[in-house]
Amino acid sequence: MKEMKIGFIGYGNMAQAIATGLIASKAAAGSRMCACAGNFDKLCRNAEKKGIVPLRTAEEVIENSDFVILAVKPYMVEAVVEPIKGRLKERTVISVAAGYDFERYEEILEPGTHHISTIPNTPVSVCEGIFVCESRHSLSGEELDAFVSLFQKISLIEFVDSVHLSSAGTLSGCTPALTAMYMEALGDAGVKYGISRETAYRMAAQMIVGTGKLYLETGTHPGAMKDMVCSPGGTTIRGVSALEKRGFRGTVIDAIDAIEENR
């Protein structure tokens, strides 16, 4: 694993988050990674901070990589892949582009290309992310083992069937924004009652981390976790009641629906 070379075609926010997490977890050194992007000067500034090698072309990235991560915007994928698909057949291809599943890549890649479609989220940068992966892929057993070994150091890896790739990606990939809004709202509430904004944000953030970890380690149903904090006639149940009156759960589901309806 330490000798594996990783290349990014496209070096936007998600690629940078993945690279940051891999370096922080010591899963891969920056010197074992390279990247190309449309704006070479900007690429140099972003890549060289982490010791990642900036390259001018996708062909150079492929030449210097074992795993090639396609990290361009979804609307750019086909145009980027077309001139390099012959070279991509020589490597393991990992897509992080929403909307591109196995079948779609089979149409644009050379037959026999080893590829897997994934949707990671930005907390991979702090080694607490999620990689949603399509169960249908063309990686060999050895390649799949290497993929899991590498990315499980920065994320929870979840395999889902093709029909659920989009919704699972929405549930993990888009919701950091919704959760950040919730954290910001809790911060505002703390400020309302005289707590400094920095303190309120730290407390809200740790509460989110702790609640998630509590579920992952115990498997306790979220409803039961809620009930454990709600004493009869107590203060917490009053807050729960206020959220329910305003359609809290329904609003969250509506937000996911709104994203999925525009895929």
WOVEN-V916668 format. One record per pair of residues at least 12 apart in sequence whose ideal C-beta (glycine too) atoms are under 8 Angstrom apart, sorted by sequence separation. I is the first residue (numbers start at 0). J is the second residue. D is the distance in Angstrom with one decimal. If there is no record, write none. Layout:
I|J|D  I|J|D
This chain:
34|46|5.4  92|104|7.7  104|116|6.6  118|130|7.7  119|131|7.4  187|199|8.0  101|114|7.5  117|130|5.3  118|131|4.5  186|199|4.3  189|202|7.1  18|32|5.9  39|53|6.9  101|115|7.9  117|131|6.4  157|171|7.7  185|199|6.6  186|200|4.6  189|203|7.4  210|224|7.1  225|239|6.8  101|116|5.9  117|132|4.8  5|21|7.2  18|34|7.7  39|55|5.9  92|108|7.1  100|116|5.1  116|132|7.4  117|133|7.2  32|49|7.9  34|51|5.8  99|116|5.8  115|132|6.2  116|133|4.4  183|200|7.8  185|202|7.9  186|203|5.9  33|51|6.5  34|52|7.5  35|53|7.4  76|94|7.7  115|133|6.5  182|200|6.6  185|203|4.0  32|51|4.6  33|52|4.1  34|53|6.2  35|54|4.8  14|34|6.6  29|49|4.4  30|50|5.4  32|52|7.0  33|53|7.3  34|54|6.8  35|55|6.4  67|87|6.4  76|96|5.2  88|108|7.4  92|112|6.1  94|114|6.6  96|116|7.9  116|136|7.2  130|150|5.2  29|50|3.1  30|51|7.9  33|54|5.3  35|56|5.9  87|108|6.3  88|109|4.4  92|113|6.6  93|114|7.4  94|115|7.2  97|118|5.9  115|136|3.8  182|203|4.6  185|206|7.9  5|27|5.8  28|50|7.1  29|51|4.8  30|52|7.3  35|57|5.5  57|79|6.7  61|83|6.4  87|109|7.1  91|113|5.2  92|114|4.0  93|115|5.8  94|116|4.7  95|117|5.7  114|136|6.6  115|137|7.5  181|203|7.9  182|204|6.0  67|90|4.7  69|92|6.4  73|96|4.7  76|99|5.8  84|107|6.9  88|111|6.1  90|113|7.7  91|114|7.6  92|115|7.5  94|117|6.5  95|118|6.8  114|137|5.8  115|138|5.4  3|27|6.8  10|34|4.2  35|59|6.7  62|86|7.7  66|90|7.2  67|91|6.9  69|93|7.0  72|96|7.4  73|97|5.6  84|108|5.4  85|109|6.0  88|112|4.7  93|117|6.2  95|119|5.7  113|137|5.1  114|138|7.5  130|154|4.5  132|156|6.2  134|158|4.7  7|32|7.1  9|34|7.8  10|35|7.3  11|36|7.5  35|60|5.0  57|82|7.9  58|83|6.2  61|86|4.6  65|90|6.7  66|91|5.1  67|92|5.3  68|93|4.8  69|94|4.7  70|95|5.2  71|96|6.8  73|98|4.9  84|109|5.0  87|112|5.8  112|137|6.9  113|138|5.3  128|153|5.7  129|154|5.4  130|155|7.4  132|157|6.8  133|158|7.4  134|159|6.3  135|160|7.4  182|207|6.4  0|26|7.1  1|27|7.7  5|31|6.4  6|32|7.1  7|33|7.3  8|34|7.7  9|35|7.7  10|36|4.3  33|59|7.5  34|60|6.7  57|83|5.0  61|87|6.4  64|90|6.2  65|91|6.5  67|93|7.0  68|94|7.8  69|95|6.8  70|96|7.5  73|99|6.5  81|107|7.2  111|137|8.0  113|139|6.6  126|152|6.7  127|153|7.9  128|154|3.9  129|155|5.1  130|156|4.9  131|157|5.4  132|158|5.0  133|159|6.9  134|160|5.3  135|161|5.3  181|207|7.8  0|27|7.8  1|28|7.8  4|31|5.4  5|32|4.8  6|33|5.0  7|34|4.0  8|35|6.0  9|36|6.0  22|49|5.8  33|60|5.6  66|93|5.8  68|95|6.2  69|96|6.1  80|107|5.4  87|114|8.0  123|150|7.9  126|153|4.6  127|154|7.6  128|155|7.4  129|156|7.9  130|157|7.2  132|159|7.4  133|160|7.7  134|161|7.2  3|31|6.7  4|32|7.4  5|33|7.8  6|34|6.8  7|35|7.4  22|50|7.9  58|86|6.2  61|89|7.2  80|108|6.7  84|112|7.3  115|143|7.8  126|154|7.6  129|157|6.5  131|159|6.1  133|161|5.7  2|31|7.6  4|33|7.5  6|35|8.0  61|90|5.8  113|142|6.0  124|153|8.0  178|207|6.4  1|31|7.8  15|45|6.2  19|49|6.9  33|63|5.1  77|107|5.5  123|153|4.7  18|49|6.1  33|64|6.6  76|107|7.5  115|146|6.8  119|150|7.9  123|154|5.1  133|164|5.0  10|42|5.5  101|133|5.6  122|154|7.9  18|51|6.1  100|133|5.7  131|164|6.8  101|135|4.5  120|154|8.0  10|45|6.2  100|135|7.8  101|136|6.2  119|154|6.5  10|46|6.5  101|137|7.5  131|167|4.5  131|168|5.1  131|171|5.6  131|172|7.2  129|171|4.1  129|172|7.8  118|164|6.9  91|138|6.4  116|164|6.6  8|57|4.9  118|167|7.2  118|168|3.2  17|68|6.9  91|142|5.0  120|171|5.0  8|60|5.6  120|172|4.7  7|60|7.0  17|70|7.7  93|146|7.1  118|171|7.1  119|172|7.1  122|175|6.4  6|60|3.9  14|68|6.6  91|145|7.8  118|172|5.0  120|174|7.8  121|175|5.6  6|61|6.7  91|146|7.4  120|175|5.7  14|70|3.9  6|63|6.1  13|70|5.7  6|64|3.0  4|63|6.1  5|64|6.1  8|67|6.4  11|70|6.5  102|161|7.2  4|64|5.0  5|65|7.1  6|66|7.1  8|68|7.0  9|69|6.9  10|70|6.9  11|71|7.8  101|161|6.3  155|215|7.9  4|65|4.9  5|66|4.9  6|67|5.0  7|68|5.0  8|69|5.4  9|70|3.9  11|72|7.5  100|161|5.4  3|65|5.1  4|66|7.5  6|68|6.8  8|70|6.4  9|71|3.7  3|66|6.6  5|68|6.7  7|70|5.2  8|71|6.3  9|72|7.5  100|164|5.4  9|75|7.7  98|165|7.3  97|165|7.4  9|79|7.6  8|79|6.4  97|168|5.9  177|251|7.3  8|83|8.0  97|172|7.1  177|254|6.0  17|95|7.5  66|145|7.8  66|146|7.4  14|95|7.5  127|208|7.7  13|95|5.5  173|255|7.9  66|149|7.5  170|255|6.8  173|258|5.4  169|255|5.9  166|255|7.6  169|258|4.9  169|259|5.8  166|259|5.9  169|262|7.8  165|259|6.6  165|262|5.3  23|124|7.5  17|119|6.4  23|125|7.1  24|126|4.9  16|119|7.5  20|123|4.3  23|126|5.8  19|123|8.0  20|124|5.0  16|121|4.8  19|124|4.3  20|125|6.8  13|119|6.5  16|122|7.9  17|123|5.5  20|126|5.2  16|123|5.2  17|124|7.6  13|121|7.0  16|124|3.9  20|128|6.6  12|121|6.9  15|124|7.5  16|128|7.5  27|149|7.2  26|149|5.7  26|150|8.0  26|152|4.2  25|152|8.0  26|153|6.7  21|149|7.4  24|152|4.2  24|153|5.3  23|153|7.7  21|152|7.4  20|152|7.8  21|153|6.2  20|153|3.6  20|154|7.5  17|153|7.3  3|145|6.8  5|149|8.0  0|145|7.0  3|149|6.9  0|148|5.9  0|149|6.3  98|262|6.5  97|262|7.6
